[in-house]
């Protein structure tokens, strides 16, 4: 089958499971050499890398806490050194900090911003030193940034809304260098963190026009498109993959 990313390299943060793992597998299937980071899930990340290798791909596992700027920079540098460059950056690593306004701790609020906003900023800044013209940056946010029908998500939604703003601003700054920056915003996706059989699932399904959860592979498909040559004229966009939840 055609491999639109053949000869290219990618870094996917937070790729030991769920959406990140699906993105890593898809980019590898499309021909890219893929580095995947984890913060505390080495065995799961190694399993994803092994699956990529068995399928004939090339993968590198790196430990990196998205909330630590030095570790983020090191992951970008290591990827470029291992693969001889970097063509695609996917900022998928994130954290969910829940709590109502009157009970949310400052530490949780700060952690959400550190991982979900500062981490992608540092990764983009560092990756821009390596990305060529035609380089791709894809951030993974949430459609809750567009539509929030329930309370208790202040820190998470604030950080992911800021990520959308970071995406648009970075697209302006890097556009003259031929790089694109986009934001994919999933809705309810069947992962270990938000299972389709979980206690909140029925409410989320009923609020989604398609009436179901998405799959990690469906999100990965959109990310892969944005990483491909076919999306060369798409930048600064926030694209919801949420079954119509934010409609």
MIBALO-888382 format. One record per residue (C-alpha): residue number from 1; y, x negated, z negated; residue in three letters; chain. Coordinates in steps of 0.2 Angstrom, whole numbers, plus 5000, padded with zeros to 4 digits. Layout:
MIBALO-888382
+------+-------+------+------+------+------+
: timi : north : east :   up : zase : zami :
+------+-------+------+------+------+------+
:  NUM :     Y :    X :    Z :  ALA :    A :
...
+------+-------+------+------+------+------+
This chain:
MIBALO-888382
+------+-------+------+------+------+------+
: timi : north : east :   up : zase : zami :
+------+-------+------+------+------+------+
:    1 :  5000 : 5000 : 5000 :  UNK :    A :
:    2 :  5018 : 4994 : 5003 :  UNK :    A :
:    3 :  5025 : 4984 : 4988 :  UNK :    A :
:    4 :  5044 : 4986 : 4988 :  UNK :    A :
:    5 :  5046 : 4974 : 4974 :  UNK :    A :
:    6 :  5035 : 4960 : 4981 :  UNK :    A :
:    7 :  5042 : 4943 : 4977 :  UNK :    A :
:    8 :  5054 : 4950 : 4964 :  UNK :    A :
:    9 :  5054 : 4948 : 4945 :  UNK :    A :
:   10 :  5058 : 4960 : 4931 :  UNK :    A :
:   11 :  5061 : 4961 : 4913 :  UNK :    A :
:   12 :  5056 : 4977 : 4904 :  UNK :    A :
:   13 :  5061 : 4978 : 4885 :  UNK :    A :
:   14 :  5051 : 4988 : 4873 :  UNK :    A :
:   15 :  5036 : 4989 : 4885 :  UNK :    A :
:   16 :  5021 : 4989 : 4873 :  UNK :    A :
:   17 :  5019 : 5007 : 4874 :  UNK :    A :
:   18 :  5025 : 5024 : 4880 :  UNK :    A :
:   19 :  5039 : 5024 : 4893 :  UNK :    A :
:   20 :  5041 : 5006 : 4893 :  UNK :    A :
:   21 :  5023 : 5002 : 4896 :  UNK :    A :
:   22 :  5023 : 5014 : 4911 :  UNK :    A :
:   23 :  5038 : 5006 : 4918 :  UNK :    A :
:   24 :  5030 : 4989 : 4917 :  UNK :    A :
:   25 :  5014 : 4994 : 4925 :  UNK :    A :
:   26 :  5024 : 5003 : 4939 :  UNK :    A :
:   27 :  5035 : 4989 : 4943 :  UNK :    A :
:   28 :  5020 : 4977 : 4943 :  UNK :    A :
:   29 :  5011 : 4989 : 4955 :  UNK :    A :
:   30 :  5026 : 4989 : 4966 :  UNK :    A :
:   31 :  5024 : 4970 : 4967 :  UNK :    A :
:   32 :  5036 : 4963 : 4954 :  UNK :    A :
:   33 :  5031 : 4949 : 4941 :  UNK :    A :
:   34 :  5035 : 4958 : 4925 :  UNK :    A :
:   35 :  5040 : 4951 : 4908 :  UNK :    A :
:   36 :  5038 : 4964 : 4894 :  UNK :    A :
:   37 :  5045 : 4963 : 4876 :  UNK :    A :
:   38 :  5040 : 4970 : 4860 :  UNK :    A :
:   39 :  5046 : 4968 : 4842 :  UNK :    A :
:   40 :  5031 : 4971 : 4832 :  UNK :    A :
:   41 :  5017 : 4977 : 4843 :  UNK :    A :
:   42 :  5009 : 4961 : 4851 :  UNK :    A :
:   43 :  4992 : 4968 : 4853 :  UNK :    A :
:   44 :  4998 : 4983 : 4863 :  UNK :    A :
:   45 :  5009 : 4972 : 4873 :  UNK :    A :
:   46 :  4995 : 4960 : 4877 :  UNK :    A :
:   47 :  4985 : 4975 : 4882 :  UNK :    A :
:   48 :  4998 : 4981 : 4895 :  UNK :    A :
:   49 :  4999 : 4963 : 4902 :  UNK :    A :
:   50 :  4980 : 4962 : 4903 :  UNK :    A :
:   51 :  4980 : 4978 : 4913 :  UNK :    A :
:   52 :  4993 : 4971 : 4925 :  UNK :    A :
:   53 :  4983 : 4955 : 4927 :  UNK :    A :
:   54 :  4967 : 4965 : 4931 :  UNK :    A :
:   55 :  4976 : 4974 : 4944 :  UNK :    A :
:   56 :  4982 : 4958 : 4952 :  UNK :    A :
:   57 :  4999 : 4957 : 4945 :  UNK :    A :
:   58 :  5008 : 4944 : 4935 :  UNK :    A :
:   59 :  5014 : 4948 : 4917 :  UNK :    A :
:   60 :  5023 : 4938 : 4903 :  UNK :    A :
:   61 :  5023 : 4945 : 4885 :  UNK :    A :
:   62 :  5038 : 4940 : 4874 :  UNK :    A :
:   63 :  5042 : 4945 : 4856 :  UNK :    A :
:   64 :  5060 : 4951 : 4855 :  UNK :    A :
:   65 :  5070 : 4962 : 4843 :  UNK :    A :
:   66 :  5083 : 4971 : 4854 :  UNK :    A :
:   67 :  5094 : 4972 : 4838 :  UNK :    A :
:   68 :  5095 : 4953 : 4838 :  UNK :    A :
:   69 :  5107 : 4945 : 4851 :  UNK :    A :
:   70 :  5099 : 4928 : 4851 :  UNK :    A :
:   71 :  5081 : 4935 : 4853 :  UNK :    A :
:   72 :  5088 : 4946 : 4868 :  UNK :    A :
:   73 :  5096 : 4931 : 4876 :  UNK :    A :
:   74 :  5080 : 4921 : 4874 :  UNK :    A :
:   75 :  5070 : 4934 : 4882 :  UNK :    A :
:   76 :  5081 : 4935 : 4897 :  UNK :    A :
:   77 :  5081 : 4916 : 4898 :  UNK :    A :
:   78 :  5062 : 4914 : 4896 :  UNK :    A :
:   79 :  5059 : 4927 : 4910 :  UNK :    A :
:   80 :  5070 : 4918 : 4922 :  UNK :    A :
:   81 :  5062 : 4902 : 4918 :  UNK :    A :
:   82 :  5045 : 4908 : 4920 :  UNK :    A :
:   83 :  5047 : 4917 : 4936 :  UNK :    A :
:   84 :  5060 : 4906 : 4944 :  UNK :    A :
:   85 :  5074 : 4920 : 4943 :  UNK :    A :
:   86 :  5077 : 4938 : 4938 :  UNK :    A :
:   87 :  5079 : 4953 : 4950 :  UNK :    A :
:   88 :  5077 : 4968 : 4939 :  UNK :    A :
:   89 :  5082 : 4971 : 4921 :  UNK :    A :
:   90 :  5076 : 4987 : 4912 :  UNK :    A :
:   91 :  5084 : 4991 : 4895 :  UNK :    A :
:   92 :  5071 : 5002 : 4888 :  UNK :    A :
:   93 :  5069 : 4996 : 4870 :  UNK :    A :
:   94 :  5077 : 5009 : 4858 :  UNK :    A :
:   95 :  5076 : 5016 : 4840 :  UNK :    A :
:   96 :  5078 : 5033 : 4834 :  UNK :    A :
:   97 :  5087 : 5036 : 4818 :  UNK :    A :
:   98 :  5088 : 5054 : 4812 :  UNK :    A :
:   99 :  5098 : 5062 : 4798 :  UNK :    A :
:  100 :  5112 : 5075 : 4796 :  UNK :    A :
:  101 :  5130 : 5068 : 4795 :  UNK :    A :
:  102 :  5130 : 5070 : 4776 :  UNK :    A :
:  103 :  5114 : 5061 : 4773 :  UNK :    A :
:  104 :  5114 : 5047 : 4787 :  UNK :    A :
:  105 :  5115 : 5030 : 4779 :  UNK :    A :
:  106 :  5127 : 5017 : 4787 :  UNK :    A :
:  107 :  5112 : 5005 : 4789 :  UNK :    A :
:  108 :  5103 : 5017 : 4800 :  UNK :    A :
:  109 :  5119 : 5021 : 4810 :  UNK :    A :
:  110 :  5122 : 5002 : 4812 :  UNK :    A :
:  111 :  5104 : 4999 : 4817 :  UNK :    A :
:  112 :  5105 : 5013 : 4831 :  UNK :    A :
:  113 :  5120 : 5005 : 4838 :  UNK :    A :
:  114 :  5113 : 4987 : 4837 :  UNK :    A :
:  115 :  5097 : 4991 : 4846 :  UNK :    A :
:  116 :  5103 : 5005 : 4858 :  UNK :    A :
:  117 :  5120 : 4999 : 4863 :  UNK :    A :
:  118 :  5123 : 4981 : 4858 :  UNK :    A :
:  119 :  5105 : 4975 : 4864 :  UNK :    A :
:  120 :  5107 : 4982 : 4881 :  UNK :    A :
:  121 :  5125 : 4974 : 4882 :  UNK :    A :
:  122 :  5119 : 4957 : 4877 :  UNK :    A :
:  123 :  5104 : 4959 : 4889 :  UNK :    A :
:  124 :  5116 : 4964 : 4904 :  UNK :    A :
:  125 :  5128 : 4950 : 4900 :  UNK :    A :
:  126 :  5114 : 4937 : 4900 :  UNK :    A :
:  127 :  5105 : 4944 : 4914 :  UNK :    A :
:  128 :  5120 : 4944 : 4925 :  UNK :    A :
:  129 :  5120 : 4925 : 4925 :  UNK :    A :
:  130 :  5103 : 4926 : 4934 :  UNK :    A :
:  131 :  5103 : 4941 : 4944 :  UNK :    A :
:  132 :  5107 : 4939 : 4963 :  UNK :    A :
:  133 :  5116 : 4951 : 4974 :  UNK :    A :
:  134 :  5105 : 4966 : 4975 :  UNK :    A :
:  135 :  5100 : 4964 : 4957 :  UNK :    A :
:  136 :  5096 : 4980 : 4948 :  UNK :    A :
:  137 :  5099 : 4985 : 4930 :  UNK :    A :
:  138 :  5092 : 5001 : 4923 :  UNK :    A :
:  139 :  5095 : 5008 : 4906 :  UNK :    A :
:  140 :  5085 : 5021 : 4898 :  UNK :    A :
:  141 :  5095 : 5034 : 4888 :  UNK :    A :
:  142 :  5091 : 5052 : 4884 :  UNK :    A :
:  143 :  5097 : 5069 : 4891 :  UNK :    A :
:  144 :  5102 : 5073 : 4873 :  UNK :    A :
:  145 :  5117 : 5064 : 4877 :  UNK :    A :
:  146 :  5122 : 5078 : 4889 :  UNK :    A :
:  147 :  5114 : 5093 : 4879 :  UNK :    A :
:  148 :  5111 : 5093 : 4860 :  UNK :    A :
:  149 :  5105 : 5110 : 4854 :  UNK :    A :
:  150 :  5099 : 5105 : 4837 :  UNK :    A :
:  151 :  5107 : 5094 : 4822 :  UNK :    A :
:  152 :  5101 : 5078 : 4814 :  UNK :    A :
:  153 :  5102 : 5067 : 4829 :  UNK :    A :
:  154 :  5120 : 5060 : 4826 :  UNK :    A :
:  155 :  5116 : 5041 : 4826 :  UNK :    A :
:  156 :  5103 : 5042 : 4841 :  UNK :    A :
:  157 :  5114 : 5053 : 4852 :  UNK :    A :
:  158 :  5130 : 5043 : 4848 :  UNK :    A :
:  159 :  5121 : 5027 : 4853 :  UNK :    A :
:  160 :  5114 : 5034 : 4869 :  UNK :    A :
:  161 :  5130 : 5042 : 4874 :  UNK :    A :
:  162 :  5138 : 5025 : 4872 :  UNK :    A :
:  163 :  5124 : 5018 : 4883 :  UNK :    A :
:  164 :  5129 : 5030 : 4897 :  UNK :    A :
:  165 :  5147 : 5023 : 4895 :  UNK :    A :
:  166 :  5141 : 5005 : 4895 :  UNK :    A :
:  167 :  5131 : 5009 : 4911 :  UNK :    A :
:  168 :  5147 : 5015 : 4921 :  UNK :    A :
:  169 :  5158 : 5001 : 4915 :  UNK :    A :
:  170 :  5145 : 4988 : 4919 :  UNK :    A :
:  171 :  5143 : 4996 : 4936 :  UNK :    A :
:  172 :  5161 : 4993 : 4939 :  UNK :    A :
:  173 :  5161 : 4975 : 4933 :  UNK :    A :
:  174 :  5145 : 4970 : 4942 :  UNK :    A :
:  175 :  5147 : 4980 : 4958 :  UNK :    A :
:  176 :  5158 : 4967 : 4967 :  UNK :    A :
:  177 :  5143 : 4955 : 4965 :  UNK :    A :
:  178 :  5131 : 4967 : 4973 :  UNK :    A :
:  179 :  5122 : 4972 : 4957 :  UNK :    A :
:  180 :  5118 : 4990 : 4953 :  UNK :    A :
:  181 :  5118 : 4998 : 4935 :  UNK :    A :
:  182 :  5111 : 5015 : 4932 :  UNK :    A :
:  183 :  5105 : 5025 : 4917 :  UNK :    A :
:  184 :  5089 : 5036 : 4917 :  UNK :    A :
:  185 :  5090 : 5049 : 4904 :  UNK :    A :
:  186 :  5072 : 5057 : 4900 :  UNK :    A :
:  187 :  5070 : 5073 : 4891 :  UNK :    A :
:  188 :  5054 : 5077 : 4881 :  UNK :    A :
:  189 :  5041 : 5065 : 4887 :  UNK :    A :
:  190 :  5023 : 5064 : 4880 :  UNK :    A :
:  191 :  5022 : 5048 : 4870 :  UNK :    A :
:  192 :  5016 : 5043 : 4853 :  UNK :    A :
:  193 :  5034 : 5046 : 4846 :  UNK :    A :
:  194 :  5035 : 5063 : 4853 :  UNK :    A :
:  195 :  5018 : 5070 : 4857 :  UNK :    A :
:  196 :  5016 : 5085 : 4868 :  UNK :    A :
:  197 :  5005 : 5092 : 4854 :  UNK :    A :
:  198 :  5017 : 5088 : 4840 :  UNK :    A :
:  199 :  5026 : 5100 : 4828 :  UNK :    A :
:  200 :  5042 : 5101 : 4839 :  UNK :    A :
:  201 :  5033 : 5102 : 4855 :  UNK :    A :
:  202 :  5034 : 5121 : 4858 :  UNK :    A :
:  203 :  5052 : 5122 : 4855 :  UNK :    A :
:  204 :  5056 : 5108 : 4867 :  UNK :    A :
:  205 :  5045 : 5116 : 4880 :  UNK :    A :
:  206 :  5053 : 5133 : 4878 :  UNK :    A :
:  207 :  5070 : 5124 : 4880 :  UNK :    A :
:  208 :  5065 : 5116 : 4896 :  UNK :    A :
:  209 :  5065 : 5126 : 4912 :  UNK :    A :
:  210 :  5049 : 5118 : 4919 :  UNK :    A :
:  211 :  5041 : 5123 : 4903 :  UNK :    A :
:  212 :  5032 : 5107 : 4900 :  UNK :    A :
:  213 :  5034 : 5089 : 4894 :  UNK :    A :
:  214 :  5036 : 5075 : 4906 :  UNK :    A :
:  215 :  5024 : 5060 : 4907 :  UNK :    A :
:  216 :  5029 : 5042 : 4905 :  UNK :    A :
:  217 :  5024 : 5039 : 4923 :  UNK :    A :
:  218 :  5036 : 5051 : 4929 :  UNK :    A :
:  219 :  5050 : 5042 : 4921 :  UNK :    A :
:  220 :  5043 : 5026 : 4928 :  UNK :    A :
:  221 :  5044 : 5033 : 4945 :  UNK :    A :
:  222 :  5062 : 5036 : 4944 :  UNK :    A :
:  223 :  5065 : 5018 : 4937 :  UNK :    A :
:  224 :  5055 : 5011 : 4951 :  UNK :    A :
:  225 :  5065 : 5020 : 4964 :  UNK :    A :
:  226 :  5081 : 5013 : 4956 :  UNK :    A :
:  227 :  5074 : 4996 : 4956 :  UNK :    A :
:  228 :  5069 : 4997 : 4975 :  UNK :    A :
:  229 :  5079 : 4993 : 4991 :  UNK :    A :
:  230 :  5080 : 5012 : 4994 :  UNK :    A :
:  231 :  5092 : 5014 : 4980 :  UNK :    A :
:  232 :  5104 : 5000 : 4985 :  UNK :    A :
:  233 :  5119 : 5012 : 4986 :  UNK :    A :
:  234 :  5116 : 5021 : 4969 :  UNK :    A :
:  235 :  5126 : 5013 : 4955 :  UNK :    A :
:  236 :  5135 : 5019 : 4939 :  UNK :    A :
:  237 :  5124 : 5035 : 4939 :  UNK :    A :
:  238 :  5117 : 5044 : 4925 :  UNK :    A :
:  239 :  5101 : 5053 : 4931 :  UNK :    A :
:  240 :  5092 : 5065 : 4920 :  UNK :    A :
:  241 :  5073 : 5066 : 4921 :  UNK :    A :
:  242 :  5071 : 5080 : 4909 :  UNK :    A :
:  243 :  5063 : 5095 : 4917 :  UNK :    A :
:  244 :  5080 : 5104 : 4917 :  UNK :    A :
:  245 :  5083 : 5103 : 4898 :  UNK :    A :
:  246 :  5101 : 5098 : 4900 :  UNK :    A :
:  247 :  5105 : 5111 : 4913 :  UNK :    A :
+------+-------+------+------+------+------+
